[in-house]
């Protein structure tokens, strides 16, 4: 079932996507930083 999305819904979807991407990026950066610090 495909529902036509209003511009407001698209905007909120983009914002949600950016939030999720930044959270994933922060976790990834933290993970890599921990690996680098533990290797020393």
mmCIF file of the N, C-alpha and C atoms, coordinates in Angstrom:
data_MODEL
# 
_entry.id   MODEL 
# 
loop_
_atom_site.group_PDB 
_atom_site.id 
_atom_site.type_symbol 
_atom_site.label_atom_id 
_atom_site.label_alt_id 
_atom_site.label_comp_id 
_atom_site.label_asym_id 
_atom_site.label_entity_id 
_atom_site.label_seq_id 
_atom_site.pdbx_PDB_ins_code 
_atom_site.Cartn_x 
_atom_site.Cartn_y 
_atom_site.Cartn_z 
_atom_site.occupancy 
_atom_site.B_iso_or_equiv 
_atom_site.pdbx_formal_charge 
_atom_site.auth_seq_id 
_atom_site.auth_comp_id 
_atom_site.auth_asym_id 
_atom_site.auth_atom_id 
_atom_site.pdbx_PDB_model_num 
ATOM 1   N N  . UNK A 1 1  ? 0.848  -1.204 0.000  1.00 0.00 ? 1  UNK A N  1 
ATOM 2   C CA . UNK A 1 1  ? 0.000  0.000  0.000  1.00 0.00 ? 1  UNK A CA 1 
ATOM 3   C C  . UNK A 1 1  ? 0.877  1.245  0.000  1.00 0.00 ? 1  UNK A C  1 
ATOM 4   N N  . UNK A 1 2  ? 0.790  2.015  -1.041 1.00 0.00 ? 2  UNK A N  1 
ATOM 5   C CA . UNK A 1 2  ? 1.623  3.216  -1.155 1.00 0.00 ? 2  UNK A CA 1 
ATOM 6   C C  . UNK A 1 2  ? 0.771  4.440  -0.854 1.00 0.00 ? 2  UNK A C  1 
ATOM 7   N N  . UNK A 1 3  ? 1.230  5.243  0.085  1.00 0.00 ? 3  UNK A N  1 
ATOM 8   C CA . UNK A 1 3  ? 0.490  6.447  0.460  1.00 0.00 ? 3  UNK A CA 1 
ATOM 9   C C  . UNK A 1 3  ? 1.299  7.664  0.017  1.00 0.00 ? 3  UNK A C  1 
ATOM 10  N N  . UNK A 1 4  ? 0.659  8.588  -0.668 1.00 0.00 ? 4  UNK A N  1 
ATOM 11  C CA . UNK A 1 4  ? 1.341  9.819  -1.080 1.00 0.00 ? 4  UNK A CA 1 
ATOM 12  C C  . UNK A 1 4  ? 1.675  10.631 0.168  1.00 0.00 ? 4  UNK A C  1 
ATOM 13  N N  . UNK A 1 5  ? 2.938  11.030 0.274  1.00 0.00 ? 5  UNK A N  1 
ATOM 14  C CA . UNK A 1 5  ? 3.357  11.756 1.470  1.00 0.00 ? 5  UNK A CA 1 
ATOM 15  C C  . UNK A 1 5  ? 3.295  13.259 1.232  1.00 0.00 ? 5  UNK A C  1 
ATOM 16  N N  . UNK A 1 6  ? 2.852  13.964 2.249  1.00 0.00 ? 6  UNK A N  1 
ATOM 17  C CA . UNK A 1 6  ? 2.815  15.421 2.170  1.00 0.00 ? 6  UNK A CA 1 
ATOM 18  C C  . UNK A 1 6  ? 4.222  15.964 2.394  1.00 0.00 ? 6  UNK A C  1 
ATOM 19  N N  . UNK A 1 7  ? 4.496  17.195 1.964  1.00 0.00 ? 7  UNK A N  1 
ATOM 20  C CA . UNK A 1 7  ? 5.831  17.792 2.196  1.00 0.00 ? 7  UNK A CA 1 
ATOM 21  C C  . UNK A 1 7  ? 6.213  17.777 3.672  1.00 0.00 ? 7  UNK A C  1 
ATOM 22  N N  . UNK A 1 8  ? 5.229  17.979 4.568  1.00 0.00 ? 8  UNK A N  1 
ATOM 23  C CA . UNK A 1 8  ? 5.550  17.962 5.999  1.00 0.00 ? 8  UNK A CA 1 
ATOM 24  C C  . UNK A 1 8  ? 6.063  16.586 6.421  1.00 0.00 ? 8  UNK A C  1 
ATOM 25  N N  . UNK A 1 9  ? 5.426  15.533 5.908  1.00 0.00 ? 9  UNK A N  1 
ATOM 26  C CA . UNK A 1 9  ? 5.861  14.181 6.265  1.00 0.00 ? 9  UNK A CA 1 
ATOM 27  C C  . UNK A 1 9  ? 7.250  13.889 5.707  1.00 0.00 ? 9  UNK A C  1 
ATOM 28  N N  . UNK A 1 10 ? 7.502  14.354 4.489  1.00 0.00 ? 10 UNK A N  1 
ATOM 29  C CA . UNK A 1 10 ? 8.833  14.146 3.908  1.00 0.00 ? 10 UNK A CA 1 
ATOM 30  C C  . UNK A 1 10 ? 9.886  14.865 4.740  1.00 0.00 ? 10 UNK A C  1 
ATOM 31  N N  . UNK A 1 11 ? 9.546  16.106 5.172  1.00 0.00 ? 11 UNK A N  1 
ATOM 32  C CA . UNK A 1 11 ? 10.498 16.874 5.980  1.00 0.00 ? 11 UNK A CA 1 
ATOM 33  C C  . UNK A 1 11 ? 10.809 16.151 7.285  1.00 0.00 ? 11 UNK A C  1 
ATOM 34  N N  . UNK A 1 12 ? 9.765  15.644 7.943  1.00 0.00 ? 12 UNK A N  1 
ATOM 35  C CA . UNK A 1 12 ? 9.988  14.961 9.222  1.00 0.00 ? 12 UNK A CA 1 
ATOM 36  C C  . UNK A 1 12 ? 10.755 13.664 8.995  1.00 0.00 ? 12 UNK A C  1 
ATOM 37  N N  . UNK A 1 13 ? 10.507 12.991 7.853  1.00 0.00 ? 13 UNK A N  1 
ATOM 38  C CA . UNK A 1 13 ? 11.255 11.771 7.553  1.00 0.00 ? 13 UNK A CA 1 
ATOM 39  C C  . UNK A 1 13 ? 12.736 12.084 7.346  1.00 0.00 ? 13 UNK A C  1 
ATOM 40  N N  . UNK A 1 14 ? 13.015 13.173 6.649  1.00 0.00 ? 14 UNK A N  1 
ATOM 41  C CA . UNK A 1 14 ? 14.406 13.560 6.419  1.00 0.00 ? 14 UNK A CA 1 
ATOM 42  C C  . UNK A 1 14 ? 15.079 13.886 7.746  1.00 0.00 ? 14 UNK A C  1 
ATOM 43  N N  . UNK A 1 15 ? 14.352 14.624 8.601  1.00 0.00 ? 15 UNK A N  1 
ATOM 44  C CA . UNK A 1 15 ? 14.921 14.982 9.904  1.00 0.00 ? 15 UNK A CA 1 
ATOM 45  C C  . UNK A 1 15 ? 15.197 13.726 10.719 1.00 0.00 ? 15 UNK A C  1 
ATOM 46  N N  . UNK A 1 16 ? 14.252 12.777 10.707 1.00 0.00 ? 16 UNK A N  1 
ATOM 47  C CA . UNK A 1 16 ? 14.438 11.522 11.442 1.00 0.00 ? 16 UNK A CA 1 
ATOM 48  C C  . UNK A 1 16 ? 15.646 10.760 10.894 1.00 0.00 ? 16 UNK A C  1 
ATOM 49  N N  . UNK A 1 17 ? 15.772 10.732 9.566  1.00 0.00 ? 17 UNK A N  1 
ATOM 50  C CA . UNK A 1 17 ? 16.903 10.051 8.953  1.00 0.00 ? 17 UNK A CA 1 
ATOM 51  C C  . UNK A 1 17 ? 18.230 10.673 9.359  1.00 0.00 ? 17 UNK A C  1 
ATOM 52  N N  . UNK A 1 18 ? 18.267 12.017 9.393  1.00 0.00 ? 18 UNK A N  1 
ATOM 53  C CA . UNK A 1 18 ? 19.499 12.698 9.789  1.00 0.00 ? 18 UNK A CA 1 
ATOM 54  C C  . UNK A 1 18 ? 19.838 12.403 11.240 1.00 0.00 ? 18 UNK A C  1 
ATOM 55  N N  . UNK A 1 19 ? 18.820 12.387 12.102 1.00 0.00 ? 19 UNK A N  1 
ATOM 56  C CA . UNK A 1 19 ? 19.056 12.087 13.522 1.00 0.00 ? 19 UNK A CA 1 
ATOM 57  C C  . UNK A 1 19 ? 19.611 10.676 13.676 1.00 0.00 ? 19 UNK A C  1 
ATOM 58  N N  . UNK A 1 20 ? 18.980 9.711  12.989 1.00 0.00 ? 20 UNK A N  1 
ATOM 59  C CA . UNK A 1 20 ? 19.447 8.330  13.085 1.00 0.00 ? 20 UNK A CA 1 
ATOM 60  C C  . UNK A 1 20 ? 20.867 8.196  12.544 1.00 0.00 ? 20 UNK A C  1 
ATOM 61  N N  . UNK A 1 21 ? 21.149 8.889  11.432 1.00 0.00 ? 21 UNK A N  1 
ATOM 62  C CA . UNK A 1 21 ? 22.481 8.808  10.837 1.00 0.00 ? 21 UNK A CA 1 
ATOM 63  C C  . UNK A 1 21 ? 23.530 9.390  11.779 1.00 0.00 ? 21 UNK A C  1 
ATOM 64  N N  . UNK A 1 22 ? 23.205 10.534 12.423 1.00 0.00 ? 22 UNK A N  1 
ATOM 65  C CA . UNK A 1 22 ? 24.184 11.162 13.324 1.00 0.00 ? 22 UNK A CA 1 
ATOM 66  C C  . UNK A 1 22 ? 24.406 10.305 14.560 1.00 0.00 ? 22 UNK A C  1 
ATOM 67  N N  . UNK A 1 23 ? 23.332 9.639  15.041 1.00 0.00 ? 23 UNK A N  1 
ATOM 68  C CA . UNK A 1 23 ? 23.491 8.740  16.196 1.00 0.00 ? 23 UNK A CA 1 
ATOM 69  C C  . UNK A 1 23 ? 24.380 7.556  15.810 1.00 0.00 ? 23 UNK A C  1 
ATOM 70  N N  . UNK A 1 24 ? 24.129 6.972  14.646 1.00 0.00 ? 24 UNK A N  1 
ATOM 71  C CA . UNK A 1 24 ? 24.938 5.839  14.189 1.00 0.00 ? 24 UNK A CA 1 
ATOM 72  C C  . UNK A 1 24 ? 26.393 6.267  14.005 1.00 0.00 ? 24 UNK A C  1 
ATOM 73  N N  . UNK A 1 25 ? 26.594 7.462  13.466 1.00 0.00 ? 25 UNK A N  1 
ATOM 74  C CA . UNK A 1 25 ? 27.941 7.970  13.253 1.00 0.00 ? 25 UNK A CA 1 
ATOM 75  C C  . UNK A 1 25 ? 28.653 8.176  14.584 1.00 0.00 ? 25 UNK A C  1 
ATOM 76  N N  . UNK A 1 26 ? 27.936 8.726  15.574 1.00 0.00 ? 26 UNK A N  1 
ATOM 77  C CA . UNK A 1 26 ? 28.529 8.960  16.889 1.00 0.00 ? 26 UNK A CA 1 
ATOM 78  C C  . UNK A 1 26 ? 28.939 7.640  17.528 1.00 0.00 ? 26 UNK A C  1 
ATOM 79  N N  . UNK A 1 27 ? 28.088 6.615  17.408 1.00 0.00 ? 27 UNK A N  1 
ATOM 80  C CA . UNK A 1 27 ? 28.415 5.297  17.967 1.00 0.00 ? 27 UNK A CA 1 
ATOM 81  C C  . UNK A 1 27 ? 29.638 4.719  17.266 1.00 0.00 ? 27 UNK A C  1 
ATOM 82  N N  . UNK A 1 28 ? 29.670 4.853  15.938 1.00 0.00 ? 28 UNK A N  1 
ATOM 83  C CA . UNK A 1 28 ? 30.796 4.322  15.164 1.00 0.00 ? 28 UNK A CA 1 
ATOM 84  C C  . UNK A 1 28 ? 32.093 5.023  15.553 1.00 0.00 ? 28 UNK A C  1 
ATOM 85  N N  . UNK A 1 29 ? 32.056 6.354  15.651 1.00 0.00 ? 29 UNK A N  1 
ATOM 86  C CA . UNK A 1 29 ? 33.250 7.125  16.030 1.00 0.00 ? 29 UNK A CA 1 
ATOM 87  C C  . UNK A 1 29 ? 33.715 6.718  17.421 1.00 0.00 ? 29 UNK A C  1 
ATOM 88  N N  . UNK A 1 30 ? 32.772 6.583  18.360 1.00 0.00 ? 30 UNK A N  1 
ATOM 89  C CA . UNK A 1 30 ? 33.129 6.184  19.720 1.00 0.00 ? 30 UNK A CA 1 
ATOM 90  C C  . UNK A 1 30 ? 33.761 4.801  19.739 1.00 0.00 ? 30 UNK A C  1 
ATOM 91  N N  . UNK A 1 31 ? 33.204 3.890  18.947 1.00 0.00 ? 31 UNK A N  1 
ATOM 92  C CA . UNK A 1 31 ? 33.722 2.521  18.882 1.00 0.00 ? 31 UNK A CA 1 
ATOM 93  C C  . UNK A 1 31 ? 35.155 2.511  18.342 1.00 0.00 ? 31 UNK A C  1 
ATOM 94  N N  . UNK A 1 32 ? 35.375 3.259  17.246 1.00 0.00 ? 32 UNK A N  1 
ATOM 95  C CA . UNK A 1 32 ? 36.711 3.324  16.641 1.00 0.00 ? 32 UNK A CA 1 
ATOM 96  C C  . UNK A 1 32 ? 37.701 3.980  17.609 1.00 0.00 ? 32 UNK A C  1 
ATOM 97  N N  . UNK A 1 33 ? 37.262 5.053  18.274 1.00 0.00 ? 33 UNK A N  1 
ATOM 98  C CA . UNK A 1 33 ? 38.141 5.743  19.222 1.00 0.00 ? 33 UNK A CA 1 
ATOM 99  C C  . UNK A 1 33 ? 38.535 4.792  20.350 1.00 0.00 ? 33 UNK A C  1 
ATOM 100 N N  . UNK A 1 34 ? 37.571 4.003  20.835 1.00 0.00 ? 34 UNK A N  1 
ATOM 101 C CA . UNK A 1 34 ? 37.862 3.063  21.918 1.00 0.00 ? 34 UNK A CA 1 
ATOM 102 C C  . UNK A 1 34 ? 38.881 2.024  21.450 1.00 0.00 ? 34 UNK A C  1 
ATOM 103 N N  . UNK A 1 35 ? 38.699 1.521  20.229 1.00 0.00 ? 35 UNK A N  1 
ATOM 104 C CA . UNK A 1 35 ? 39.647 0.542  19.689 1.00 0.00 ? 35 UNK A CA 1 
ATOM 105 C C  . UNK A 1 35 ? 41.056 1.130  19.619 1.00 0.00 ? 35 UNK A C  1 
ATOM 106 N N  . UNK A 1 36 ? 41.146 2.362  19.098 1.00 0.00 ? 36 UNK A N  1 
ATOM 107 C CA . UNK A 1 36 ? 42.458 2.999  18.940 1.00 0.00 ? 36 UNK A CA 1 
ATOM 108 C C  . UNK A 1 36 ? 43.105 3.225  20.307 1.00 0.00 ? 36 UNK A C  1 
ATOM 109 N N  . UNK A 1 37 ? 42.334 3.683  21.279 1.00 0.00 ? 37 UNK A N  1 
ATOM 110 C CA . UNK A 1 37 ? 42.886 3.963  22.607 1.00 0.00 ? 37 UNK A CA 1 
ATOM 111 C C  . UNK A 1 37 ? 43.310 2.666  23.296 1.00 0.00 ? 37 UNK A C  1 
ATOM 112 N N  . UNK A 1 38 ? 42.555 1.585  23.090 1.00 0.00 ? 38 UNK A N  1 
ATOM 113 C CA . UNK A 1 38 ? 42.888 0.319  23.758 1.00 0.00 ? 38 UNK A CA 1 
ATOM 114 C C  . UNK A 1 38 ? 44.110 -0.337 23.122 1.00 0.00 ? 38 UNK A C  1 
ATOM 115 N N  . UNK A 1 39 ? 44.403 -0.019 21.873 1.00 0.00 ? 39 UNK A N  1 
ATOM 116 C CA . UNK A 1 39 ? 45.530 -0.655 21.196 1.00 0.00 ? 39 UNK A CA 1 
ATOM 117 C C  . UNK A 1 39 ? 46.873 -0.090 21.649 1.00 0.00 ? 39 UNK A C  1 
ATOM 118 N N  . UNK A 1 40 ? 46.858 1.103  22.228 1.00 0.00 ? 40 UNK A N  1 
ATOM 119 C CA . UNK A 1 40 ? 48.133 1.709  22.624 1.00 0.00 ? 40 UNK A CA 1 
ATOM 120 C C  . UNK A 1 40 ? 48.713 1.015  23.850 1.00 0.00 ? 40 UNK A C  1 
# 
